[in-house]
Amino acid sequence: MAARDEAHGIGRCLDALLAQDYPADRLTILVADDHSTDRTAEIVRRYEDQTRRLALAGAVDEPEPMPETPEVRYVRVPDPTSPLRGKALAIHTAAEHTDAPLLLITDADCAPAPGWARGLVAGMGDGDGLVGGLTLMQTETSFGEAQSLDWAFLLGVASALTESGFPATAMGNNLAIRREAYEAVGGYPGVGFSVTEDHALFSAIATRTPWRLRFPLRPETLVWTLPARSLGHAYRQRRRWARGGLNAGPVLWAAYVLAHLAHLIPLLALAVAPLAGLGALAVKMGADALHLRAVLRRGGGGRLSARAFLLFEAWLFAYMSTLPLALLLAPRIRWKGRLH
């Protein structure tokens, strides 16, 4: 995982990774610290020391056998000396510190389900170069639940397209990548910089290699992340995704155009023909509800709450109808304290 100023949540992530239902001697956890200014390095090194002590204790005769645990390794990300920077540089640095044939990627604010590693590895078929999984929000707030439904909605579409043979995208906090596929595109140095490095890597493998890309919805590969802390933070996140999507292929471009029209047209119809506009809203929201129920049922995300669904729809209409103008007026992105 890449980490930059993640002291508030990285312990939760490491605890989840250490609790994976996977052979401890075949799983190494690498944390690439990207110039953190908080206690991130201190926390990761504490976990590194603890897992090293457990490994040493298990190697000597003990009255009681010590539980096996994966090894945690702290990796310092170097200063960028090329256009490669940010999370892409962090993930590439971590990949260079292991020769494992499979790379599993998550984020420091995530908590993968106990079967996550086993599920991703089991889902990697002989011809598969990349396998993605569903990510939802772990939250107790209404807006957090709405954000979780938003992720379910978008990732459900990406999963349906990818599993139908039209590779769309996957989330960089829930990926398994075959090293051969990663190296076939030159890794992140060969992919080039993008504000959405996960989509850039996904697209490069899809278009430049014969490897197959998968995105099945399976409960065992579910990852729980934390919601954006504010409405502004959530909007900036969607804006960053949209900016990265400007380099997408024709499938995603078509999906983007249809998605924006599906939200703009009902709003315009309300102004000129209210009854038609209400009908269009009802049809659109009904289709969204059916889609979300299917995604949550297949992905293990629980039931669809009516209150959260209404908040999600308001949030979806708000950003889908304004993002094109926002990107036109302010194309540059600030993320993790850096301007891109």
C-alpha positions as CSV (number, residue, x, y, z in Angstrom):
1,M,0.0,0.0,0.0
2,A,1.0,3.6,-0.5
3,A,0.8,5.9,2.5
4,R,1.1,9.6,2.9
5,D,0.0,11.1,6.2
6,E,-2.2,8.2,7.1
7,A,-1.5,8.0,10.9
8,H,-5.2,8.2,11.7
9,G,-6.2,5.0,9.9
10,I,-3.2,2.9,8.9
11,G,-3.3,0.8,12.1
12,R,-6.8,-0.3,11.2
13,C,-5.6,-1.3,7.7
14,L,-2.6,-3.2,9.0
15,D,-4.7,-5.1,11.6
16,A,-7.1,-6.2,8.8
17,L,-4.2,-7.3,6.6
18,L,-2.5,-9.3,9.4
19,A,-5.9,-11.0,10.0
20,Q,-6.1,-12.3,6.4
21,D,-7.1,-16.0,5.9
22,Y,-4.0,-16.7,3.9
23,P,-0.8,-18.6,4.6
24,A,1.4,-16.2,6.6
25,D,4.6,-17.3,5.0
26,R,3.3,-16.5,1.5
27,L,2.0,-13.0,2.3
28,T,4.3,-9.9,2.8
29,I,2.8,-6.5,3.6
30,L,4.8,-3.6,2.1
31,V,4.0,-0.1,3.1
32,A,5.5,2.6,0.9
33,D,5.7,5.8,2.9
34,D,5.5,8.8,0.5
35,H,7.2,11.5,2.6
36,S,4.6,11.5,5.4
37,T,4.8,14.4,7.9
38,D,2.8,12.8,10.7
39,R,3.3,9.6,12.7
40,T,2.8,7.2,9.7
41,A,6.4,6.0,9.7
42,E,6.5,5.4,13.4
43,I,3.3,3.4,13.4
44,V,4.4,1.2,10.5
45,R,7.8,0.6,12.0
46,R,6.2,-0.5,15.2
47,Y,4.2,-3.1,13.3
48,E,7.3,-4.1,11.4
49,D,9.2,-4.7,14.7
50,Q,6.2,-6.7,16.2
51,T,5.9,-9.0,13.2
52,R,9.7,-9.5,13.1
53,R,9.7,-10.4,16.8
54,L,6.9,-12.9,16.3
55,A,8.7,-14.5,13.4
56,L,11.9,-14.8,15.4
57,A,10.0,-16.3,18.4
58,G,8.3,-18.8,16.1
59,A,11.7,-19.9,14.8
60,V,12.9,-21.2,18.2
61,D,11.6,-23.9,20.5
62,E,8.7,-22.5,22.6
63,P,6.5,-24.3,25.2
64,E,3.5,-22.9,23.2
65,P,3.7,-22.5,19.4
66,M,3.6,-18.8,18.4
67,P,0.9,-17.8,15.9
68,E,2.2,-17.3,12.4
69,T,1.9,-13.7,11.1
70,P,2.7,-12.1,7.8
71,E,5.8,-9.8,7.7
72,V,5.3,-6.1,7.6
73,R,8.0,-4.1,5.8
74,Y,8.4,-0.3,5.8
75,V,9.6,1.2,2.5
76,R,10.6,4.8,2.1
77,V,9.6,6.3,-1.2
78,P,12.5,8.3,-2.8
79,D,12.3,11.8,-4.0
80,P,10.9,11.8,-7.6
81,T,13.6,12.1,-10.2
82,S,11.3,11.7,-13.2
83,P,7.7,12.6,-14.1
84,L,6.6,9.5,-12.0
85,R,5.4,10.8,-8.6
86,G,2.7,10.4,-6.1
87,K,0.9,7.1,-5.5
88,A,2.2,5.6,-8.7
89,L,5.8,6.1,-7.6
90,A,4.9,4.7,-4.1
91,I,3.4,1.5,-5.5
92,H,6.2,1.0,-8.0
93,T,8.8,1.5,-5.1
94,A,7.0,-1.2,-3.1
95,A,6.8,-3.5,-6.1
96,E,10.6,-3.2,-6.5
97,H,11.1,-4.5,-3.0
98,T,9.5,-7.9,-3.7
99,D,9.8,-10.6,-6.3
100,A,6.3,-12.0,-5.6
101,P,4.4,-13.1,-8.8
102,L,1.2,-11.4,-7.5
103,L,0.8,-7.9,-6.2
104,L,-2.3,-7.1,-4.1
105,I,-2.9,-3.4,-3.7
106,T,-5.1,-1.6,-1.1
107,D,-5.0,1.9,0.5
108,A,-4.0,2.9,4.0
109,D,-7.5,4.0,4.9
110,C,-9.0,0.6,4.0
111,A,-9.9,-2.6,5.9
112,P,-10.0,-5.6,3.5
113,A,-12.3,-8.5,4.5
114,P,-10.6,-11.5,6.1
115,G,-10.9,-13.5,2.8
116,W,-9.6,-10.7,0.6
117,A,-6.2,-12.0,-0.3
118,R,-7.4,-15.6,-0.7
119,G,-10.3,-14.4,-2.8
120,L,-8.3,-12.3,-5.2
121,V,-5.6,-14.9,-5.6
122,A,-8.3,-17.6,-6.2
123,G,-10.0,-15.4,-8.8
124,M,-6.8,-14.9,-10.8
125,G,-7.2,-17.3,-13.7
126,D,-4.3,-18.4,-16.0
127,G,-5.0,-15.7,-18.6
128,D,-5.9,-12.9,-16.1
129,G,-3.5,-10.0,-15.6
130,L,-5.6,-8.0,-13.2
131,V,-8.5,-8.7,-10.9
132,G,-10.5,-6.0,-9.1
133,G,-12.9,-6.1,-6.2
134,L,-15.7,-4.0,-4.8
135,T,-15.0,-1.2,-2.3
136,L,-17.7,0.3,0.0
137,M,-17.7,2.7,2.9
138,Q,-17.6,1.8,6.6
139,T,-19.6,4.6,8.2
140,E,-22.4,5.5,10.6
141,T,-23.4,8.8,9.0
142,S,-26.1,9.3,6.5
143,F,-23.8,11.1,4.0
144,G,-21.2,8.3,4.5
145,E,-23.9,5.8,3.5
146,A,-24.8,7.9,0.5
147,Q,-21.1,7.9,-0.6
148,S,-21.0,4.1,-0.2
149,L,-24.0,3.8,-2.5
150,D,-22.3,6.1,-4.9
151,W,-19.2,3.8,-5.0
152,A,-21.4,0.8,-5.3
153,F,-23.2,2.4,-8.2
154,L,-20.1,3.4,-10.1
155,L,-18.1,0.2,-9.4
156,G,-21.1,-1.9,-10.3
157,V,-21.2,-0.3,-13.8
158,A,-17.4,-0.8,-14.2
159,S,-17.8,-4.4,-13.1
160,A,-20.6,-5.1,-15.5
161,L,-18.7,-3.6,-18.4
162,T,-15.4,-5.4,-17.6
163,E,-17.0,-8.7,-17.0
164,S,-18.9,-8.3,-20.4
165,G,-15.6,-8.0,-22.2
166,F,-15.4,-4.1,-22.3
167,P,-12.6,-3.3,-19.7
168,A,-13.7,-0.1,-18.0
169,T,-11.7,0.5,-14.8
170,A,-11.2,-0.8,-11.2
171,M,-10.3,0.8,-7.9
172,G,-6.7,1.1,-6.9
173,N,-7.6,0.2,-3.3
174,N,-8.8,-3.3,-4.2
175,L,-6.6,-4.9,-7.0
176,A,-4.6,-8.0,-7.7
177,I,-2.0,-7.6,-10.5
178,R,0.1,-10.3,-12.0
179,R,3.7,-9.2,-12.0
180,E,4.1,-10.4,-15.6
181,A,1.3,-8.0,-16.7
182,Y,2.7,-5.2,-14.6
183,E,6.1,-5.6,-16.2
184,A,4.6,-6.0,-19.7
185,V,3.6,-2.4,-19.7
186,G,6.8,-1.2,-18.0
187,G,5.2,-0.8,-14.7
188,Y,4.1,2.7,-13.6
189,P,7.2,4.2,-15.2
190,G,6.0,2.9,-18.6
191,V,2.4,3.9,-18.0
192,G,3.2,7.6,-17.2
193,F,1.8,10.0,-14.7
194,S,-2.0,10.3,-14.2
195,V,-4.1,11.7,-11.3
196,T,-5.9,8.4,-11.5
197,E,-3.0,6.0,-11.6
198,D,-5.1,2.9,-11.0
199,H,-7.2,3.6,-14.2
200,A,-4.0,4.4,-16.2
201,L,-2.5,1.1,-15.2
202,F,-5.8,-0.8,-15.9
203,S,-6.1,0.9,-19.3
204,A,-2.5,0.1,-20.2
205,I,-2.8,-3.6,-19.5
206,A,-6.1,-3.7,-21.3
207,T,-4.8,-2.0,-24.5
208,R,-1.2,-3.0,-24.7
209,T,-1.1,-6.6,-23.5
210,P,-3.0,-9.9,-24.2
211,W,-3.8,-10.3,-20.5
212,R,-7.5,-10.5,-19.5
213,L,-8.9,-8.1,-17.0
214,R,-11.6,-9.2,-14.5
215,F,-13.9,-7.4,-12.0
216,P,-16.2,-9.9,-10.4
217,L,-18.4,-8.8,-7.5
218,R,-17.6,-11.3,-4.7
219,P,-18.2,-10.8,-0.9
220,E,-14.9,-12.4,0.0
221,T,-13.0,-9.7,-1.9
222,L,-14.9,-6.8,-0.4
223,V,-12.8,-3.9,1.0
224,W,-14.2,-1.3,3.5
225,T,-12.9,2.2,3.2
226,L,-13.6,5.4,5.1
227,P,-15.9,8.1,3.6
228,A,-14.7,11.6,2.6
229,R,-14.7,13.8,5.7
230,S,-16.8,16.6,4.1
231,L,-18.9,17.4,1.1
232,G,-16.1,19.5,-0.4
233,H,-13.6,16.6,0.0
234,A,-16.0,14.2,-1.6
235,Y,-16.6,16.6,-4.5
236,R,-12.8,17.1,-5.0
237,Q,-12.4,13.3,-5.1
238,R,-15.1,13.0,-7.9
239,R,-13.5,15.8,-9.7
240,R,-10.1,14.0,-9.6
241,W,-11.7,10.9,-11.0
242,A,-13.4,12.8,-13.8
243,R,-10.1,14.5,-14.6
244,G,-8.4,11.1,-14.9
245,G,-11.2,9.9,-17.0
246,L,-10.5,12.5,-19.7
247,N,-7.8,10.1,-20.9
248,A,-10.2,7.1,-21.1
249,G,-11.0,5.0,-24.1
250,P,-14.2,5.1,-26.1
251,V,-16.1,2.7,-23.8
252,L,-15.7,5.0,-20.8
253,W,-16.2,8.1,-22.8
254,A,-19.5,6.8,-24.0
255,A,-20.5,5.8,-20.4
256,Y,-19.5,9.3,-19.1
257,V,-21.5,11.1,-21.8
258,L,-24.6,8.9,-21.2
259,A,-24.3,9.3,-17.4
260,H,-24.1,13.1,-17.6
261,L,-27.0,13.3,-20.0
262,A,-29.1,11.0,-17.8
263,H,-28.8,13.5,-15.0
264,L,-29.0,16.8,-17.0
265,I,-32.0,15.9,-19.2
266,P,-34.5,15.1,-16.3
267,L,-33.4,18.4,-14.5
268,L,-34.0,20.4,-17.7
269,A,-37.3,18.6,-18.3
270,L,-38.5,19.6,-14.9
271,A,-38.1,23.3,-15.9
272,V,-39.9,23.1,-19.2
273,A,-42.3,20.1,-18.8
274,P,-42.7,19.2,-15.1
275,L,-44.8,16.1,-15.5
276,A,-42.4,14.6,-18.1
277,G,-39.5,15.6,-15.9
278,L,-41.0,13.8,-12.9
279,G,-41.6,10.7,-15.0
280,A,-38.0,10.7,-16.2
281,L,-36.8,11.1,-12.6
282,A,-39.0,8.2,-11.5
283,V,-37.7,5.9,-14.3
284,K,-34.1,6.9,-13.7
285,M,-34.3,6.4,-9.9
286,G,-36.1,3.1,-10.3
287,A,-33.3,1.8,-12.5
288,D,-30.7,3.0,-10.1
289,A,-32.4,1.2,-7.2
290,L,-32.5,-2.1,-9.1
291,H,-28.8,-1.7,-10.1
292,L,-27.7,-1.0,-6.5
293,R,-29.7,-3.9,-5.1
294,A,-28.0,-6.3,-7.5
295,V,-24.5,-4.8,-6.7
296,L,-25.0,-5.0,-2.9
297,R,-26.5,-8.5,-3.0
298,R,-23.6,-9.9,-5.2
299,G,-20.9,-8.0,-3.5
300,G,-21.8,-8.5,0.1
301,G,-22.6,-4.9,0.9
302,G,-25.9,-5.4,2.8
303,R,-29.3,-4.0,2.2
304,L,-30.4,-0.8,0.4
305,S,-31.7,1.8,2.8
306,A,-34.4,4.2,1.5
307,R,-33.0,7.2,3.3
308,A,-29.4,6.6,2.1
309,F,-30.7,6.0,-1.4
310,L,-32.5,9.4,-1.5
311,L,-29.3,11.2,-0.2
312,F,-27.3,9.2,-2.8
313,E,-29.5,10.4,-5.6
314,A,-29.3,14.0,-4.6
315,W,-25.5,13.7,-4.3
316,L,-25.3,11.9,-7.7
317,F,-27.4,14.6,-9.5
318,A,-25.4,17.4,-7.9
319,Y,-22.0,16.3,-9.0
320,M,-23.0,14.7,-12.3
321,S,-24.7,17.9,-13.5
322,T,-21.8,20.2,-12.4
323,L,-18.5,18.3,-13.0
324,P,-18.1,19.2,-16.7
325,L,-18.3,22.9,-15.9
326,A,-16.1,22.5,-12.8
327,L,-13.4,20.8,-14.9
328,L,-13.6,23.4,-17.6
329,L,-13.2,26.3,-15.2
330,A,-10.6,24.7,-13.0
331,P,-8.8,21.8,-14.8
332,R,-5.9,21.5,-12.3
333,I,-6.3,19.1,-9.3
334,R,-4.9,19.4,-5.8
335,W,-4.8,16.0,-4.0
336,K,-2.8,14.9,-0.9
337,G,-1.4,18.4,-0.7
338,R,0.0,18.3,-4.2
339,L,-1.1,20.3,-7.3
340,H,-1.5,18.2,-10.5
